[in-house]
């Protein structure tokens, strides 16, 4: 094995060079829909995260903000259900959004155990900035999928999530 100029000799002799993912043998995974969906989701998420770096908010928090924006006063339980998370996992996310001044949490009058979630003015500004990032990302995906296949691709993805969700 040739020694890498940037790696110490001990490491170069015991650690193989990283292999590019596209040259690995994935065996049966290579043609499995579930595996390919997951790999596409990871790549899409990472690409979107690169788009949103300038805003300083993760794609996951953007999903919460969009749902709160579109459904003002929604409960934490309803939000958790909508994004496929449990309440305990969502609580730190909401704590962070409150700390950043992007959302407000108000106890409901009818049940003091529940909170209503709403965007603040700062939250609405961040949502607009994130939507700009999301639109750029969607254009990128449209370029990959192509206008001819987009509608069918989205239909198939909906069919999968509906049937398995």
MIPAMI-221774 format. One line per field, with one value per residue: residue number from 1; residue in one letter; x, y, z of N, C-alpha, C in turn. Coordinates in pm, 1 decimal. Last residue first. Layout:
# MIPAMI-221774
n: [NUM | ...]
res: [A | ...]
nxx: [X | ...]
nyy: [Y | ...]
nzz: [Z | ...]
caxx: [X | ...]
cayy: [Y | ...]
cazz: [Z | ...]
cxx: [X | ...]
cyy: [Y | ...]
czz: [Z | ...]
END
This chain:
# MIPAMI-221774
n: [165 | 164 | 163 | 162 | 161 | 160 | 159 | 158 | 157 | 156 | 155 | 154 | 153 | 152 | 151 | 150 | 149 | 148 | 147 | 146 | 145 | 144 | 143 | 142 | 141 | 140 | 139 | 138 | 137 | 136 | 135 | 134 | 133 | 132 | 131 | 130 | 129 | 128 | 127 | 126 | 125 | 124 | 123 | 122 | 121 | 120 | 119 | 118 | 117 | 116 | 115 | 114 | 113 | 112 | 111 | 110 | 109 | 108 | 107 | 106 | 105 | 104 | 103 | 102 | 101 | 100 | 99 | 98 | 97 | 96 | 95 | 94 | 93 | 92 | 91 | 90 | 89 | 88 | 87 | 86 | 85 | 84 | 83 | 82 | 81 | 80 | 79 | 78 | 77 | 76 | 75 | 74 | 73 | 72 | 71 | 70 | 69 | 68 | 67 | 66 | 65 | 64 | 63 | 62 | 61 | 60 | 59 | 58 | 57 | 56 | 55 | 54 | 53 | 52 | 51 | 50 | 49 | 48 | 47 | 46 | 45 | 44 | 43 | 42 | 41 | 40 | 39 | 38 | 37 | 36 | 35 | 34 | 33 | 32 | 31 | 30 | 29 | 28 | 27 | 26 | 25 | 24 | 23 | 22 | 21 | 20 | 19 | 18 | 17 | 16 | 15 | 14 | 13 | 12 | 11 | 10 | 9 | 8 | 7 | 6 | 5 | 4 | 3 | 2 | 1]
res: [X | X | X | X | X | X | X | X | X | X | X | X | X | X | X | X | X | X | X | X | X | X | X | X | X | X | X | X | X | X | X | X | X | X | X | X | X | X | X | X | X | X | X | X | X | X | X | X | X | X | X | X | X | X | X | X | X | X | X | X | X | X | X | X | X | X | X | X | X | X | X | X | X | X | X | X | X | X | X | X | X | X | X | X | X | X | X | X | X | X | X | X | X | X | X | X | X | X | X | X | X | X | X | X | X | X | X | X | X | X | X | X | X | X | X | X | X | X | X | X | X | X | X | X | X | X | X | X | X | X | X | X | X | X | X | X | X | X | X | X | X | X | X | X | X | X | X | X | X | X | X | X | X | X | X | X | X | X | X | X | X | X | X | X | X]
nxx: [-4731.7 | -4749.0 | -4925.1 | -4821.1 | -4560.8 | -4617.7 | -4767.2 | -4579.7 | -4398.0 | -4565.2 | -4610.1 | -4347.9 | -4313.0 | -4510.1 | -4412.6 | -4146.0 | -4084.4 | -4060.5 | -3872.0 | -3632.6 | -3464.5 | -3275.6 | -3427.0 | -3567.4 | -3359.9 | -3319.5 | -3565.1 | -3547.2 | -3347.4 | -3480.2 | -3686.0 | -3540.7 | -3447.6 | -3695.8 | -3771.6 | -3590.2 | -3689.7 | -3947.0 | -3874.2 | -3755.9 | -3984.1 | -4135.4 | -3969.5 | -3998.1 | -4267.8 | -4334.8 | -4581.6 | -4711.0 | -4880.8 | -5018.4 | -4988.3 | -5155.7 | -5233.1 | -5461.3 | -5707.1 | -5825.7 | -5619.9 | -5285.4 | -4983.9 | -4780.7 | -4484.0 | -4360.4 | -4056.8 | -3814.8 | -3627.3 | -3452.5 | -3611.1 | -3797.8 | -3629.4 | -3547.3 | -3792.3 | -3842.0 | -3637.3 | -3702.2 | -3963.4 | -3942.2 | -3900.8 | -4144.0 | -4334.7 | -4188.0 | -4260.8 | -4381.1 | -4493.1 | -4748.4 | -4697.8 | -4589.3 | -4813.2 | -4990.0 | -4842.0 | -4834.4 | -5107.0 | -5146.1 | -5140.4 | -5136.1 | -5039.0 | -4832.1 | -4641.0 | -4606.3 | -4496.5 | -4261.5 | -4125.2 | -4074.6 | -3908.5 | -3692.0 | -3581.1 | -3472.5 | -3277.8 | -3156.4 | -3031.9 | -2879.6 | -2872.7 | -2657.1 | -2737.3 | -2917.8 | -2779.2 | -2696.8 | -2943.8 | -2996.8 | -2797.6 | -2883.5 | -3133.4 | -3051.1 | -2903.7 | -3108.5 | -3285.8 | -3130.5 | -3104.8 | -3376.6 | -3436.6 | -3255.9 | -3370.0 | -3625.9 | -3563.3 | -3265.9 | -3034.9 | -2835.0 | -2870.8 | -2736.2 | -2428.7 | -2276.8 | -1955.4 | -1845.6 | -1831.0 | -1976.6 | -1825.9 | -1475.1 | -1289.3 | -998.7 | -716.6 | -670.8 | -432.2 | -167.2 | -1.5 | -91.9 | -30.9 | 247.2 | 304.1 | 38.0 | -78.6 | -17.8 | 85.4 | 32.6 | 206.8 | 61.6 | 84.4]
nyy: [449.4 | 298.0 | 436.5 | 698.9 | 667.4 | 563.1 | 773.8 | 979.7 | 872.1 | 871.2 | 1148.0 | 1234.1 | 1105.6 | 1226.7 | 1492.3 | 1459.5 | 1386.9 | 1626.1 | 1781.1 | 1612.2 | 1546.3 | 1761.3 | 1991.9 | 1953.8 | 1992.6 | 2267.8 | 2365.2 | 2300.8 | 2482.3 | 2723.3 | 2683.6 | 2676.8 | 2940.9 | 3068.7 | 2959.6 | 3081.9 | 3343.4 | 3298.9 | 3207.1 | 3437.4 | 3599.9 | 3456.5 | 3484.4 | 3755.6 | 3752.6 | 3408.5 | 3152.8 | 2942.2 | 2682.8 | 2612.5 | 2334.4 | 2172.1 | 2184.3 | 2335.7 | 2353.3 | 2596.6 | 2772.1 | 2657.7 | 2842.2 | 2914.4 | 2989.1 | 3130.6 | 3132.6 | 3265.8 | 3308.6 | 3120.0 | 2995.0 | 2870.9 | 2689.4 | 2535.1 | 2422.2 | 2270.9 | 2082.7 | 1962.8 | 1845.5 | 1633.0 | 1415.5 | 1409.4 | 1360.9 | 1207.8 | 1267.0 | 1336.9 | 1578.9 | 1543.2 | 1478.7 | 1722.7 | 1890.3 | 1783.6 | 1836.4 | 2111.6 | 2249.4 | 2558.0 | 2828.0 | 2820.0 | 2661.3 | 2766.6 | 2796.3 | 2533.0 | 2430.7 | 2585.7 | 2508.3 | 2235.9 | 2263.0 | 2397.3 | 2202.3 | 2047.4 | 2215.1 | 2461.1 | 2786.4 | 2983.5 | 3098.5 | 2978.8 | 2709.9 | 2620.9 | 2473.5 | 2259.9 | 2140.5 | 2044.3 | 1845.1 | 1677.6 | 1597.6 | 1460.1 | 1249.8 | 1126.0 | 1052.6 | 872.8 | 672.9 | 599.2 | 504.9 | 290.4 | 123.1 | 79.2 | -48.6 | -204.6 | -229.6 | -243.3 | -443.1 | -668.2 | -495.0 | -273.8 | -214.3 | 120.1 | 340.4 | 537.5 | 598.4 | 547.8 | 448.3 | 571.4 | 353.9 | 153.2 | 161.5 | 86.2 | 261.6 | 512.9 | 513.9 | 516.5 | 750.8 | 998.5 | 1146.5 | 1283.5 | 1105.5 | 760.5 | 491.6 | 219.1 | -117.2]
nzz: [656.4 | 430.9 | 263.5 | 272.3 | 172.8 | -87.2 | -196.9 | -193.9 | -382.6 | -608.5 | -640.8 | -692.7 | -942.6 | -1100.8 | -1099.8 | -1218.7 | -1476.6 | -1619.0 | -1483.5 | -1278.9 | -1068.2 | -1076.8 | -1077.7 | -840.4 | -658.1 | -704.4 | -625.1 | -352.4 | -275.0 | -313.4 | -125.6 | 112.4 | 124.3 | 152.3 | 395.8 | 565.5 | 554.8 | 665.1 | 920.1 | 1023.2 | 1041.7 | 1229.1 | 1454.1 | 1505.6 | 1582.7 | 1677.4 | 1640.0 | 1900.6 | 2068.9 | 2381.2 | 2601.5 | 2877.5 | 3136.5 | 3154.0 | 2938.9 | 2865.3 | 2816.9 | 2764.5 | 2794.6 | 2520.8 | 2376.1 | 2075.2 | 1878.9 | 1870.1 | 2068.7 | 2146.2 | 2338.1 | 2169.0 | 2042.3 | 2264.2 | 2339.2 | 2109.3 | 2141.3 | 2386.9 | 2304.5 | 2127.0 | 2286.1 | 2423.2 | 2220.7 | 1927.4 | 1577.5 | 1334.3 | 1295.6 | 1406.5 | 1674.7 | 1760.5 | 1723.2 | 1910.6 | 2145.2 | 2149.7 | 1955.5 | 1772.7 | 1738.2 | 1383.0 | 1150.1 | 1006.9 | 1211.0 | 1290.6 | 1052.6 | 1037.2 | 1273.3 | 1222.7 | 999.0 | 1114.1 | 1267.4 | 1061.4 | 941.2 | 1179.6 | 1126.9 | 1006.1 | 761.3 | 639.8 | 619.8 | 433.5 | 243.9 | 401.6 | 447.2 | 190.8 | 180.4 | 386.2 | 282.5 | 50.2 | 161.8 | 312.1 | 108.4 | -37.8 | 155.3 | 183.9 | -72.7 | -86.2 | 109.2 | -2.8 | -249.0 | -332.7 | -481.1 | -283.9 | -100.0 | -188.5 | -214.7 | -226.5 | -274.2 | -352.3 | -507.6 | -385.9 | -159.8 | -178.3 | 100.5 | 260.9 | 272.1 | 568.2 | 816.2 | 848.9 | 711.9 | 788.8 | 1059.7 | 1050.9 | 895.4 | 885.5 | 583.1 | 355.0 | 174.9 | 226.2 | 82.8 | -85.2 | 0.0]
caxx: [-4740.8 | -4666.6 | -4942.9 | -4957.8 | -4580.5 | -4537.3 | -4825.1 | -4700.7 | -4353.2 | -4512.2 | -4723.1 | -4415.6 | -4223.3 | -4517.2 | -4546.8 | -4170.6 | -4102.5 | -4145.7 | -4013.0 | -3681.8 | -3576.0 | -3232.8 | -3328.1 | -3640.4 | -3420.9 | -3209.7 | -3524.1 | -3648.1 | -3323.9 | -3356.7 | -3719.3 | -3615.6 | -3352.1 | -3610.4 | -3849.3 | -3579.5 | -3552.3 | -3932.0 | -3949.5 | -3673.1 | -3870.6 | -4187.7 | -3994.0 | -3866.4 | -4227.7 | -4313.4 | -4458.2 | -4727.9 | -4757.1 | -5043.6 | -4938.0 | -5123.3 | -5119.3 | -5336.1 | -5628.8 | -5911.1 | -5714.3 | -5424.4 | -5073.3 | -4877.6 | -4560.2 | -4408.9 | -4193.9 | -3883.6 | -3729.7 | -3410.7 | -3489.7 | -3842.0 | -3699.5 | -3448.9 | -3718.2 | -3927.7 | -3645.8 | -3579.0 | -3951.1 | -3974.7 | -3796.3 | -4020.7 | -4333.5 | -4262.5 | -4171.4 | -4337.6 | -4356.7 | -4735.1 | -4762.6 | -4510.1 | -4689.9 | -5026.5 | -4878.0 | -4708.8 | -5046.7 | -5143.8 | -5214.4 | -5110.2 | -5140.4 | -4954.4 | -4684.9 | -4659.7 | -4623.3 | -4361.7 | -4168.7 | -4157.4 | -4034.7 | -3772.5 | -3647.8 | -3572.9 | -3399.0 | -3154.0 | -3137.1 | -2842.7 | -2983.3 | -2653.6 | -2630.1 | -2969.6 | -2851.8 | -2596.2 | -2871.2 | -3080.1 | -2797.2 | -2752.3 | -3126.1 | -3137.0 | -2839.1 | -2987.9 | -3329.3 | -3175.2 | -2984.6 | -3300.7 | -3511.9 | -3237.2 | -3232.6 | -3610.5 | -3629.9 | -3379.2 | -3161.0 | -2819.1 | -2921.4 | -2878.0 | -2500.9 | -2385.0 | -2052.7 | -1867.0 | -1753.6 | -2026.7 | -1950.2 | -1592.1 | -1341.4 | -1145.1 | -774.6 | -687.2 | -566.1 | -270.2 | 21.8 | -97.4 | -171.0 | 177.7 | 336.2 | 158.0 | -104.8 | -80.1 | 171.1 | -25.5 | 188.5 | 139.5 | 0.0]
cayy: [540.5 | 247.4 | 292.7 | 670.7 | 717.9 | 488.3 | 639.8 | 989.9 | 897.4 | 744.9 | 1055.9 | 1280.6 | 1077.7 | 1083.5 | 1461.8 | 1514.3 | 1279.6 | 1519.8 | 1820.5 | 1653.3 | 1456.9 | 1621.0 | 1972.6 | 1952.0 | 1859.8 | 2173.2 | 2383.0 | 2234.3 | 2337.8 | 2695.9 | 2698.2 | 2558.2 | 2829.5 | 3100.5 | 2926.0 | 2938.0 | 3315.3 | 3353.0 | 3119.6 | 3318.8 | 3640.9 | 3474.2 | 3352.2 | 3703.6 | 3826.8 | 3549.0 | 3218.6 | 3047.1 | 2730.5 | 2654.4 | 2462.6 | 2187.0 | 2095.6 | 2400.6 | 2247.3 | 2481.0 | 2802.5 | 2673.7 | 2737.7 | 2966.9 | 2876.2 | 3147.4 | 3089.0 | 3237.2 | 3410.0 | 3204.1 | 3065.6 | 2975.0 | 2789.9 | 2610.2 | 2504.8 | 2386.3 | 2162.9 | 2042.1 | 1948.2 | 1764.8 | 1451.1 | 1428.1 | 1488.7 | 1201.4 | 1268.3 | 1200.0 | 1561.5 | 1587.0 | 1380.2 | 1599.3 | 1912.9 | 1782.5 | 1699.3 | 2039.4 | 2198.2 | 2411.6 | 2778.2 | 2892.2 | 2615.4 | 2731.5 | 2911.8 | 2629.4 | 2377.5 | 2590.1 | 2647.3 | 2275.2 | 2188.2 | 2464.0 | 2312.9 | 1991.2 | 2178.1 | 2329.2 | 2701.8 | 2935.1 | 3136.1 | 3124.5 | 2749.0 | 2696.3 | 2593.9 | 2351.7 | 2197.1 | 2150.7 | 1955.3 | 1741.6 | 1667.7 | 1577.7 | 1343.8 | 1176.5 | 1143.8 | 996.6 | 739.7 | 651.6 | 617.1 | 404.2 | 170.6 | 139.7 | 82.0 | -201.4 | -215.7 | -152.9 | -308.7 | -655.7 | -621.5 | -272.2 | -316.2 | 9.8 | 224.9 | 488.8 | 521.6 | 627.2 | 411.4 | 562.1 | 479.6 | 169.3 | 207.9 | 5.1 | 119.1 | 476.4 | 511.7 | 412.1 | 616.7 | 939.2 | 1060.9 | 1359.8 | 1216.3 | 891.6 | 576.5 | 342.2 | 0.0]
cazz: [772.5 | 540.9 | 284.1 | 312.4 | 310.1 | 10.2 | -188.6 | -111.9 | -244.5 | -556.2 | -620.4 | -570.6 | -831.0 | -1073.4 | -1048.4 | -1085.0 | -1379.1 | -1673.0 | -1481.3 | -1410.0 | -1102.7 | -1072.2 | -1183.6 | -967.4 | -671.1 | -723.5 | -765.7 | -436.7 | -264.3 | -388.8 | -268.1 | 70.2 | 115.1 | 37.7 | 276.5 | 544.1 | 510.1 | 528.5 | 830.2 | 1000.6 | 956.5 | 1093.1 | 1396.3 | 1467.7 | 1462.7 | 1708.9 | 1597.3 | 1800.2 | 2008.2 | 2244.0 | 2552.8 | 2735.4 | 3105.8 | 3192.4 | 3002.5 | 2892.0 | 2925.0 | 2720.3 | 2847.3 | 2616.8 | 2429.8 | 2212.9 | 1908.9 | 1743.8 | 2047.1 | 2033.3 | 2379.9 | 2263.1 | 1961.4 | 2185.9 | 2435.1 | 2139.7 | 2018.7 | 2375.3 | 2408.5 | 2075.0 | 2191.0 | 2499.6 | 2292.8 | 2053.2 | 1693.2 | 1360.2 | 1245.1 | 1266.8 | 1586.9 | 1768.1 | 1647.4 | 1768.3 | 2109.3 | 2135.0 | 2078.1 | 1781.0 | 1852.9 | 1507.7 | 1246.1 | 932.7 | 1132.0 | 1387.1 | 1103.4 | 928.9 | 1253.3 | 1336.9 | 987.7 | 1011.0 | 1336.2 | 1152.1 | 867.8 | 1116.7 | 1182.5 | 1139.0 | 848.6 | 658.5 | 711.9 | 548.1 | 200.7 | 347.0 | 561.0 | 245.4 | 84.3 | 394.8 | 410.4 | 39.9 | 70.2 | 377.6 | 214.1 | -102.5 | 105.0 | 297.5 | -15.6 | -177.4 | 123.0 | 129.4 | -246.2 | -240.4 | -553.7 | -397.8 | -69.1 | -223.4 | -221.0 | -128.2 | -310.2 | -258.9 | -552.9 | -515.1 | -144.1 | -216.4 | -30.3 | 255.0 | 226.3 | 424.0 | 780.1 | 911.6 | 695.7 | 646.7 | 1017.4 | 1127.1 | 846.0 | 944.0 | 698.3 | 462.5 | 216.0 | 198.5 | 199.4 | -90.5 | 0.0]
cxx: [-4861.6 | -4678.5 | -4865.9 | -4976.7 | -4722.0 | -4565.3 | -4750.6 | -4764.2 | -4473.4 | -4465.4 | -4675.7 | -4534.6 | -4288.4 | -4430.3 | -4559.1 | -4305.0 | -4145.5 | -4179.4 | -4107.6 | -3830.8 | -3627.7 | -3343.3 | -3283.6 | -3545.5 | -3498.6 | -3264.0 | -3410.4 | -3614.0 | -3422.6 | -3328.2 | -3596.7 | -3651.1 | -3421.0 | -3508.1 | -3770.3 | -3658.2 | -3533.8 | -3792.9 | -3935.6 | -3743.6 | -3781.2 | -4076.4 | -4045.8 | -3879.8 | -4091.4 | -4281.9 | -4454.5 | -4592.1 | -4787.9 | -4914.5 | -4988.0 | -5073.4 | -5071.8 | -5213.1 | -5489.6 | -5838.2 | -5794.9 | -5513.5 | -5215.2 | -4966.1 | -4650.5 | -4490.7 | -4230.2 | -4027.0 | -3810.3 | -3511.8 | -3439.5 | -3722.3 | -3752.8 | -3516.7 | -3617.1 | -3860.7 | -3727.2 | -3576.5 | -3820.8 | -3951.9 | -3816.8 | -3902.7 | -4201.6 | -4243.2 | -4254.1 | -4238.4 | -4297.6 | -4594.9 | -4738.7 | -4566.6 | -4604.4 | -4902.9 | -4911.5 | -4735.5 | -4914.5 | -5073.5 | -5214.5 | -5199.8 | -5121.4 | -5069.9 | -4818.7 | -4713.0 | -4687.0 | -4496.2 | -4276.5 | -4210.9 | -4128.7 | -3907.9 | -3734.4 | -3649.8 | -3508.9 | -3284.3 | -3137.4 | -2949.1 | -2955.3 | -2764.1 | -2631.0 | -2862.1 | -2888.1 | -2661.9 | -2762.1 | -3010.6 | -2878.7 | -2742.5 | -2993.7 | -3129.6 | -2920.0 | -2920.2 | -3208.4 | -3217.8 | -3020.6 | -3177.3 | -3432.5 | -3316.1 | -3210.0 | -3471.6 | -3608.0 | -3434.7 | -3283.7 | -2949.3 | -2925.5 | -2934.9 | -2646.5 | -2466.4 | -2157.6 | -1969.0 | -1767.2 | -1945.2 | -1999.1 | -1716.1 | -1464.6 | -1190.2 | -926.3 | -743.2 | -577.1 | -412.1 | -90.1 | -81.7 | -181.5 | 32.4 | 259.7 | 177.8 | 25.4 | -106.3 | 113.1 | 66.7 | 134.3 | 106.1 | 89.2]
cyy: [514.0 | 329.7 | 241.2 | 523.1 | 693.4 | 536.0 | 555.9 | 852.7 | 908.9 | 762.8 | 924.5 | 1189.4 | 1116.7 | 1046.0 | 1313.4 | 1471.4 | 1328.8 | 1414.3 | 1710.0 | 1681.2 | 1486.4 | 1528.6 | 1826.9 | 1930.4 | 1847.4 | 2031.7 | 2286.5 | 2248.3 | 2260.8 | 2545.6 | 2673.9 | 2565.4 | 2703.9 | 2989.0 | 2958.9 | 2895.0 | 3167.0 | 3323.8 | 3168.7 | 3222.7 | 3521.3 | 3515.6 | 3360.6 | 3565.7 | 3779.1 | 3621.0 | 3361.2 | 3103.5 | 2833.9 | 2715.4 | 2486.5 | 2327.6 | 2113.9 | 2311.6 | 2302.0 | 2367.7 | 2678.9 | 2701.9 | 2765.2 | 2852.8 | 2932.6 | 3025.0 | 3130.1 | 3190.8 | 3389.8 | 3315.2 | 3160.8 | 3060.3 | 2903.2 | 2721.2 | 2593.4 | 2478.7 | 2288.8 | 2130.6 | 2027.3 | 1875.7 | 1594.0 | 1465.2 | 1513.0 | 1334.0 | 1246.9 | 1189.2 | 1424.8 | 1564.5 | 1415.0 | 1493.8 | 1786.7 | 1802.6 | 1688.8 | 1894.7 | 2128.7 | 2368.2 | 2627.4 | 2840.6 | 2686.1 | 2693.2 | 2884.3 | 2752.0 | 2472.6 | 2542.2 | 2658.5 | 2416.7 | 2226.6 | 2395.1 | 2392.3 | 2099.5 | 2122.4 | 2302.5 | 2569.9 | 2851.1 | 3090.8 | 3172.6 | 2898.7 | 2742.0 | 2682.2 | 2482.7 | 2293.2 | 2218.3 | 2072.6 | 1859.9 | 1742.6 | 1662.0 | 1473.5 | 1280.8 | 1204.9 | 1099.0 | 872.1 | 726.7 | 682.2 | 527.1 | 294.3 | 197.2 | 151.4 | -60.3 | -214.4 | -128.8 | -218.6 | -517.3 | -598.1 | -401.2 | -321.4 | -89.2 | 105.4 | 371.7 | 465.5 | 540.0 | 495.6 | 532.7 | 465.3 | 308.1 | 224.0 | 43.1 | 33.7 | 326.2 | 464.7 | 400.9 | 507.7 | 795.8 | 1006.8 | 1277.3 | 1291.5 | 999.3 | 711.8 | 429.0 | 123.8]
czz: [851.8 | 668.2 | 406.3 | 346.9 | 360.7 | 150.8 | -86.2 | -91.6 | -150.1 | -411.3 | -558.6 | -538.4 | -698.1 | -953.3 | -1013.5 | -1026.5 | -1241.1 | -1567.1 | -1529.5 | -1407.3 | -1243.2 | -1121.3 | -1190.8 | -1084.5 | -802.2 | -742.4 | -799.6 | -585.1 | -353.2 | -389.5 | -356.2 | -78.0 | 61.9 | 15.4 | 150.3 | 420.9 | 480.3 | 473.1 | 686.0 | 905.8 | 923.5 | 996.4 | 1254.2 | 1402.7 | 1412.7 | 1577.4 | 1649.5 | 1762.8 | 1901.1 | 2191.6 | 2410.8 | 2704.2 | 2962.9 | 3169.1 | 3030.7 | 2964.5 | 2964.1 | 2840.4 | 2799.3 | 2663.7 | 2538.9 | 2248.5 | 2051.1 | 1763.0 | 1920.1 | 2003.8 | 2271.1 | 2303.7 | 2048.3 | 2104.6 | 2361.1 | 2240.3 | 2045.9 | 2249.5 | 2399.3 | 2177.0 | 2141.0 | 2408.9 | 2364.6 | 2127.4 | 1819.6 | 1474.4 | 1278.6 | 1211.3 | 1439.7 | 1673.5 | 1645.7 | 1681.0 | 1960.5 | 2093.5 | 2046.6 | 1908.4 | 1864.7 | 1620.3 | 1380.1 | 1024.7 | 1064.3 | 1313.6 | 1204.9 | 980.9 | 1146.3 | 1317.6 | 1102.0 | 996.5 | 1238.5 | 1226.4 | 957.9 | 1040.8 | 1107.9 | 1206.3 | 991.8 | 752.0 | 739.8 | 646.6 | 320.2 | 302.4 | 513.2 | 363.5 | 136.8 | 298.7 | 422.3 | 166.5 | 58.5 | 289.4 | 284.7 | 2.2 | 36.9 | 250.4 | 97.1 | -130.3 | 36.5 | 150.5 | -111.9 | -231.4 | -462.6 | -473.2 | -191.7 | -192.7 | -256.0 | -129.9 | -199.0 | -314.1 | -458.3 | -568.9 | -276.6 | -211.4 | -58.7 | 112.4 | 225.5 | 392.2 | 629.8 | 870.2 | 753.4 | 627.9 | 873.4 | 1085.2 | 918.3 | 896.4 | 753.4 | 586.8 | 335.2 | 251.8 | 156.0 | 28.6 | 0.0]
END
